């Protein structure tokens, strides 16, 4: 029906209430109702649903129209997502999967397709479909670009699949000290970067190669991890050493300057701290992340200290310290000052001859030494002084002479009988 220069049909029947009173009886023409354009519906249903529903659409009981409306919404949503994905084209790792110029063309096709798919929702009854504004040729041409959705989907799938693999390998190469292995990873990534998105067989081969490198790295990392960590049983032994009475006594001994314990104990402590217990580490875990709080590069060319050797070394350090303190407490010159001790200290001194230093008795050992050495001049020779003195090759006689001069210089003006020299 034409009224006031406007066509009123099923699609905009609601506007009839806006007509003037005269329009209800002074109209130009009442047209015969149009039927459903079966050719247009055929192309629309083929484009949106993939099947020809044109014969069933007029029959509201068939459910064909409901299916068409539902499928149209899905197509519109797919177009919207695709438009977002190709806003600036799709580039990844140097590959131009969809160029910016190609993206402009694709967006034009997608906008048109989304527009028609969105419009379908307004034609939700058979009478309204009779006034569908697009003909068969327009619909056929528009939905011929449905394949563009697959192009975009495939490009995005390549990004989604290869992004985590390449990110994993790039991070993994930071921890690999084998240059040949690193070179293989770099070559695999470069090979992928040189591919075109339509080279499906080469992309599949690249995927297989990088996945194999990822698995190889996971196996290598686990091997390096276990090689540089100790078992739970070994960790129990290590803790026993760290909690031992001998180590506790030696740590106290390092706080006194009577015997040089620190130079011997410090390297030992460094070595035992290198031993770290292994946590549970599996192939599945390493395939998910290339790092597990351990960098193999830091352990290249390093040999993990042996626990039995560390126990022996600790015994040697302790025996050295214990012997030195026993020697101090048997020094004839120091024993001249035994009157400075009280009765309990004298008794301890007698008993100590057949005992070892411990964390408990060491403070008393130091007290006794301090009393016995009262009036004794302690002369310290620093290691730096020795390094400065012997900074060139010397004959045995020259070394003896140089050291003698150093000692004499330190003792100038001091009673030698009351002097004691220590190397610090």
C-alpha positions as CSV (number, residue, x, y, z in Angstrom):
1,X,0.0,0.0,0.0
2,X,1.3,3.4,-1.0
3,X,0.4,6.2,1.4
4,X,1.9,9.7,1.5
5,X,4.7,8.6,-0.8
6,X,5.6,5.7,1.5
7,X,5.2,2.0,1.0
8,X,3.6,0.2,3.9
9,X,4.1,-3.6,3.9
10,X,4.5,-6.5,6.3
11,X,8.0,-5.4,7.1
12,X,7.1,-2.0,8.4
13,X,3.4,-2.4,9.1
14,X,3.9,-0.7,12.5
15,X,4.3,2.6,10.7
16,X,0.7,2.6,9.6
17,X,-0.3,4.2,12.9
18,X,1.6,7.3,11.8
19,X,-0.5,7.9,8.8
20,X,-2.9,10.9,8.6
21,X,-6.6,10.4,8.7
22,X,-6.9,11.1,5.0
23,X,-4.4,8.4,4.2
24,X,-6.9,5.7,5.3
25,X,-9.2,6.4,2.4
26,X,-7.1,8.6,0.1
27,X,-4.3,6.3,-1.0
28,X,-2.7,6.0,-4.3
29,X,-2.6,2.2,-4.7
30,X,-3.1,-1.0,-2.8
31,X,-0.8,-3.6,-4.3
32,X,-1.4,-7.2,-4.5
33,X,0.6,-8.9,-1.7
34,X,3.9,-10.3,-3.0
35,X,4.8,-13.9,-2.4
36,X,8.0,-15.2,-0.9
37,X,10.9,-14.9,-3.3
38,X,11.8,-18.6,-3.5
39,X,15.0,-17.9,-5.5
40,X,16.2,-15.4,-2.9
41,X,15.2,-17.8,0.0
42,X,17.1,-20.6,-1.8
43,X,20.3,-18.6,-2.0
44,X,19.8,-17.3,1.6
45,X,19.3,-20.7,3.1
46,X,22.1,-22.2,1.1
47,X,24.4,-19.4,2.2
48,X,23.4,-19.3,5.9
49,X,22.4,-22.9,6.6
50,X,24.1,-24.8,3.9
51,X,20.9,-26.5,2.7
52,X,18.0,-25.4,0.5
53,X,15.1,-24.5,2.8
54,X,13.1,-22.4,0.3
55,X,10.3,-25.0,0.0
56,X,9.9,-25.4,3.8
57,X,10.2,-21.8,4.9
58,X,6.6,-20.8,4.0
59,X,5.3,-23.6,6.2
60,X,5.7,-22.2,9.7
61,X,5.2,-25.7,11.2
62,X,8.3,-27.0,9.4
63,X,10.7,-25.1,11.7
64,X,12.7,-24.1,8.6
65,X,12.3,-20.3,9.3
66,X,13.4,-20.8,13.0
67,X,16.4,-22.6,11.8
68,X,17.2,-19.9,9.3
69,X,17.0,-17.2,11.9
70,X,19.2,-19.1,14.4
71,X,21.8,-19.9,11.7
72,X,21.8,-16.3,10.6
73,X,22.7,-15.1,14.1
74,X,25.6,-17.5,14.2
75,X,26.9,-16.3,10.9
76,X,26.6,-12.7,12.1
77,X,28.6,-13.6,15.2
78,X,31.3,-15.4,13.2
79,X,31.6,-12.3,10.9
80,X,31.9,-10.0,14.0
81,X,34.7,-12.2,15.4
82,X,36.5,-12.4,12.1
83,X,36.3,-8.6,11.6
84,X,37.9,-8.2,15.0
85,X,40.7,-10.7,14.2
86,X,41.7,-9.0,10.9
87,X,41.5,-5.4,12.1
88,X,45.1,-4.9,10.9
89,X,45.6,-8.1,9.1
90,X,47.2,-11.1,10.8
91,X,51.0,-11.3,11.2
92,X,53.0,-13.8,13.2
93,X,56.7,-14.4,13.6
94,X,57.5,-12.5,10.4
95,X,54.8,-14.3,8.4
96,X,52.1,-12.1,6.8
97,X,49.2,-14.6,7.1
98,X,46.8,-11.9,6.0
99,X,48.2,-8.6,4.7
100,X,46.7,-5.3,5.6
101,X,45.6,-4.7,2.0
102,X,43.9,-8.2,1.9
103,X,42.2,-7.4,5.2
104,X,40.6,-4.3,3.7
105,X,38.9,-6.5,1.0
106,X,38.0,-9.1,3.5
107,X,36.4,-6.6,5.8
108,X,34.2,-5.3,2.9
109,X,32.9,-8.8,2.2
110,X,32.4,-9.6,5.9
111,X,30.6,-6.3,6.6
112,X,28.2,-7.0,3.7
113,X,27.6,-10.6,4.9
114,X,27.1,-9.6,8.5
115,X,24.7,-6.9,7.4
116,X,22.4,-9.3,5.6
117,X,22.7,-11.9,8.4
118,X,21.7,-9.3,10.9
119,X,18.8,-8.1,8.7
120,X,17.4,-11.6,8.6
121,X,16.4,-11.3,12.3
122,X,13.9,-8.6,11.3
123,X,12.1,-10.9,8.9
124,X,10.9,-13.4,11.5
125,X,7.5,-14.2,9.9
126,X,6.5,-15.5,6.5
127,X,4.6,-12.3,5.6
128,X,7.7,-10.2,6.4
129,X,9.9,-12.5,4.3
130,X,7.7,-11.6,1.3
131,X,9.3,-8.2,1.5
132,X,12.9,-9.3,1.9
133,X,14.9,-6.5,0.2
134,X,17.7,-8.6,-1.4
135,X,17.4,-10.6,-4.5
136,X,18.9,-14.0,-5.3
137,X,21.9,-12.5,-7.2
138,X,22.8,-10.1,-4.4
139,X,22.6,-12.9,-1.8
140,X,24.5,-15.4,-3.9
141,X,27.4,-13.0,-4.4
142,X,27.5,-11.9,-0.8
143,X,27.6,-15.4,0.7
144,X,30.1,-16.7,-1.9
145,X,32.6,-15.1,0.5
146,X,31.7,-17.5,3.3
147,X,35.1,-19.1,2.5
148,X,36.7,-16.0,3.8
149,X,35.7,-17.0,7.3
150,X,37.7,-20.2,6.8
151,X,40.7,-18.3,5.6
152,X,40.7,-16.1,8.7
153,X,39.9,-19.0,11.0
154,X,42.9,-21.0,9.5
155,X,45.2,-18.0,9.9
156,X,44.2,-17.5,13.5
157,X,44.5,-21.2,14.2
158,X,48.2,-21.1,13.0
159,X,48.8,-18.2,15.4
160,X,47.0,-20.0,18.3
161,X,48.9,-23.2,17.7
162,X,52.4,-22.0,16.9
163,X,52.6,-19.1,19.3
164,X,52.9,-21.2,22.5
165,X,55.4,-23.7,20.7
166,X,57.7,-20.9,19.5
167,X,57.4,-19.0,22.7
168,X,58.4,-22.2,24.6
169,X,61.4,-22.9,22.4
170,X,62.6,-19.3,22.5
171,X,62.5,-19.4,26.3
172,X,64.1,-22.9,26.4
173,X,67.1,-21.9,24.3
174,X,68.2,-19.5,27.2
175,X,68.9,-22.5,29.4
176,X,70.7,-24.7,26.8
177,X,74.5,-24.7,26.8
178,X,74.8,-27.0,23.8
179,X,75.3,-24.6,20.9
180,X,74.4,-27.2,18.3
181,X,71.0,-27.8,20.0
182,X,70.4,-24.0,20.2
183,X,71.2,-23.8,16.4
184,X,68.7,-26.5,15.6
185,X,66.0,-24.5,17.5
186,X,66.9,-21.3,15.7
187,X,66.8,-23.0,12.4
188,X,63.4,-24.6,13.0
189,X,61.9,-21.2,13.9
190,X,63.5,-19.5,10.9
191,X,62.2,-22.2,8.6
192,X,58.6,-21.6,10.0
193,X,59.0,-17.8,9.5
194,X,59.8,-18.4,5.8
195,X,56.6,-20.3,5.1
196,X,53.4,-19.1,3.4
197,X,50.1,-19.8,5.2
198,X,48.8,-21.9,2.2
199,X,51.8,-24.2,2.4
200,X,49.9,-26.7,4.6
201,X,52.3,-29.6,4.1
202,X,55.3,-27.6,5.0
203,X,53.5,-26.1,8.0
204,X,52.7,-29.6,9.2
205,X,56.3,-30.6,8.8
206,X,57.4,-27.5,10.7
207,X,54.9,-28.4,13.5
208,X,56.3,-31.9,13.7
209,X,59.9,-30.6,13.8
210,X,59.3,-28.1,16.5
211,X,57.2,-30.5,18.6
212,X,60.1,-33.0,18.4
213,X,62.6,-30.3,19.6
214,X,60.3,-29.4,22.4
215,X,60.1,-33.1,23.6
216,X,63.9,-33.4,23.2
217,X,64.4,-30.3,25.3
218,X,62.1,-31.6,28.0
219,X,64.0,-34.9,28.2
220,X,67.3,-33.1,28.3
221,X,66.2,-30.7,31.0
222,X,65.0,-33.5,33.2
223,X,68.3,-35.3,32.7
224,X,70.3,-32.2,33.6
225,X,68.0,-31.5,36.6
226,X,68.4,-34.9,38.1
227,X,72.2,-34.8,37.4
228,X,72.5,-31.6,39.4
229,X,70.2,-32.5,42.3
230,X,70.3,-35.1,45.1
231,X,67.7,-37.7,46.1
232,X,65.6,-37.4,49.3
233,X,67.9,-40.0,50.9
234,X,70.9,-37.9,50.1
235,X,69.2,-34.8,51.4
236,X,68.6,-36.5,54.7
237,X,72.4,-37.2,54.9
238,X,73.1,-33.6,54.0
239,X,70.8,-32.3,56.7
240,X,72.6,-34.6,59.2
241,X,75.9,-33.0,58.3
242,X,74.5,-29.5,58.5
243,X,73.0,-30.3,62.0
244,X,76.1,-32.1,63.2
245,X,77.9,-31.1,66.4
246,X,81.2,-30.9,64.6
247,X,79.9,-28.2,62.2
248,X,78.2,-26.3,65.1
249,X,81.6,-26.2,67.0
250,X,83.5,-25.1,63.8
251,X,81.0,-22.3,63.2
252,X,81.8,-21.0,66.8
253,X,85.5,-21.5,66.1
254,X,85.4,-19.2,63.1
255,X,84.3,-16.4,65.4
256,X,87.6,-16.5,67.3
257,X,90.9,-15.5,65.8
258,X,93.1,-18.0,67.6
259,X,92.9,-20.6,64.7
260,X,92.3,-19.8,61.1
261,X,89.2,-22.0,60.5
262,X,87.3,-19.7,58.0
263,X,89.5,-20.3,55.0
264,X,88.9,-24.0,55.3
265,X,85.2,-24.0,56.3
266,X,83.9,-21.3,53.9
267,X,84.5,-23.4,50.7
268,X,83.0,-26.4,52.3
269,X,79.8,-24.5,53.1
270,X,79.7,-23.3,49.5
271,X,79.9,-26.9,48.3
272,X,77.3,-28.3,50.6
273,X,74.9,-25.5,49.6
274,X,75.3,-26.6,46.0
275,X,73.4,-29.8,46.9
276,X,69.7,-29.2,46.4
277,X,67.1,-31.9,46.8
278,X,65.2,-32.8,43.6
279,X,61.5,-32.0,43.4
280,X,59.0,-34.1,41.4
281,X,59.7,-33.3,37.8
282,X,57.8,-35.1,34.9
283,X,57.8,-35.0,31.2
284,X,54.2,-33.6,31.3
285,X,55.3,-30.8,33.5
286,X,58.3,-29.9,31.3
287,X,56.2,-30.0,28.2
288,X,54.0,-27.3,29.8
289,X,56.9,-25.0,30.9
290,X,60.6,-25.0,30.0
291,X,61.9,-23.9,33.4
292,X,61.7,-25.5,36.9
293,X,63.7,-23.2,39.2
294,X,66.9,-24.5,37.7
295,X,69.2,-23.1,35.0
296,X,71.4,-25.8,33.4
297,X,73.7,-23.1,32.0
298,X,74.8,-22.3,35.6
299,X,76.0,-25.9,36.1
300,X,77.9,-26.4,32.9
301,X,81.2,-28.1,33.5
302,X,80.4,-28.3,37.2
303,X,80.6,-31.6,39.1
304,X,78.2,-32.0,42.0
305,X,80.1,-32.4,45.3
306,X,80.1,-35.9,46.7
307,X,78.4,-36.2,50.1
308,X,80.9,-38.8,51.3
309,X,83.7,-36.5,50.3
310,X,82.1,-33.6,52.2
311,X,81.7,-35.7,55.3
312,X,85.4,-36.6,55.1
313,X,86.4,-33.0,54.5
314,X,84.3,-31.8,57.5
315,X,86.0,-34.4,59.7
316,X,89.4,-33.2,58.5
317,X,88.6,-29.5,59.2
318,X,87.2,-30.4,62.6
319,X,90.3,-32.6,63.5
320,X,92.5,-29.7,62.4
321,X,90.7,-27.2,64.5
322,X,90.5,-29.5,67.5
323,X,94.2,-30.3,67.3
324,X,95.1,-26.6,67.1
325,X,93.1,-25.7,70.2
326,X,94.7,-28.6,72.1
327,X,98.1,-27.4,71.1
328,X,97.3,-23.9,72.3
329,X,96.2,-25.3,75.7
330,X,99.4,-27.2,76.0
331,X,101.7,-24.4,75.2
332,X,104.4,-24.4,77.9
333,X,104.6,-20.6,78.0
334,X,100.9,-20.3,78.4
335,X,100.8,-22.8,81.2
336,X,102.9,-20.4,83.3
337,X,99.7,-18.4,83.6
338,X,97.6,-21.3,84.9
339,X,97.2,-19.5,88.2
340,X,94.9,-17.0,86.4
341,X,92.3,-19.8,86.1
342,X,89.7,-20.7,88.8
343,X,89.4,-24.3,90.1
344,X,86.7,-25.4,87.7
345,X,88.7,-24.1,84.7
346,X,91.8,-25.9,85.9
347,X,89.8,-29.1,86.2
348,X,88.3,-28.6,82.7
349,X,91.8,-28.1,81.3
350,X,92.9,-31.4,82.7
351,X,89.9,-33.2,81.4
352,X,90.0,-31.5,78.0
353,X,93.2,-33.3,77.1
354,X,91.2,-36.4,76.2
355,X,88.1,-34.5,74.9
356,X,87.2,-32.7,71.7
357,X,85.9,-29.2,71.2
358,X,82.1,-29.0,71.0
359,X,79.4,-26.3,70.7
360,X,78.9,-26.6,74.4
361,X,82.5,-26.5,75.7
362,X,84.0,-24.1,73.1
363,X,83.0,-20.9,74.9
364,X,84.9,-22.2,78.0
365,X,87.9,-23.1,75.9
366,X,88.0,-19.5,74.6
367,X,87.6,-18.1,78.1
368,X,90.6,-20.2,79.3
369,X,92.7,-19.2,76.3
370,X,91.9,-15.5,76.9
371,X,93.1,-15.8,80.5
372,X,96.2,-17.8,79.7
373,X,97.2,-15.4,76.9
374,X,96.9,-12.3,79.1
375,X,100.1,-10.4,78.6
376,X,100.8,-12.4,75.4
377,X,101.3,-10.3,72.3
378,X,99.3,-11.7,69.5
379,X,100.9,-10.9,66.1
380,X,98.7,-11.2,63.0
381,X,100.0,-11.7,59.5
382,X,97.3,-11.1,56.9
383,X,97.0,-13.2,53.8
384,X,97.2,-10.1,51.7
385,X,100.6,-9.4,53.2
386,X,101.9,-12.8,52.1
387,X,100.5,-12.3,48.6
388,X,102.2,-9.0,48.4
389,X,105.5,-10.4,49.7
390,X,105.6,-13.4,47.5
391,X,104.4,-11.8,44.3
392,X,107.2,-13.3,42.2
393,X,109.0,-16.6,41.8
394,X,111.6,-17.1,44.6
395,X,114.2,-19.7,45.5
396,X,113.6,-21.6,48.8
397,X,116.3,-19.6,50.5
398,X,114.8,-16.3,49.3
399,X,111.4,-17.3,50.5
400,X,112.8,-18.2,54.0
401,X,114.7,-14.9,54.1
402,X,111.7,-12.8,53.0
403,X,109.4,-14.5,55.6
404,X,112.0,-14.1,58.3
405,X,112.3,-10.4,57.6
406,X,108.5,-10.1,57.7
407,X,108.3,-11.8,61.1
408,X,111.2,-9.8,62.5
409,X,109.6,-6.6,61.4
410,X,106.4,-7.6,63.2
411,X,108.3,-8.5,66.4
412,X,110.4,-5.3,66.5
413,X,110.4,-4.0,70.2
414,X,108.3,-7.0,71.4
415,X,109.4,-9.7,73.9
416,X,109.5,-12.8,71.6
417,X,108.8,-15.2,74.5
418,X,105.4,-13.5,75.0
419,X,104.6,-13.2,71.2
420,X,102.4,-15.6,69.3
421,X,101.9,-15.3,65.5
422,X,98.8,-16.2,63.6
423,X,97.9,-16.2,59.9
424,X,94.6,-14.5,59.3
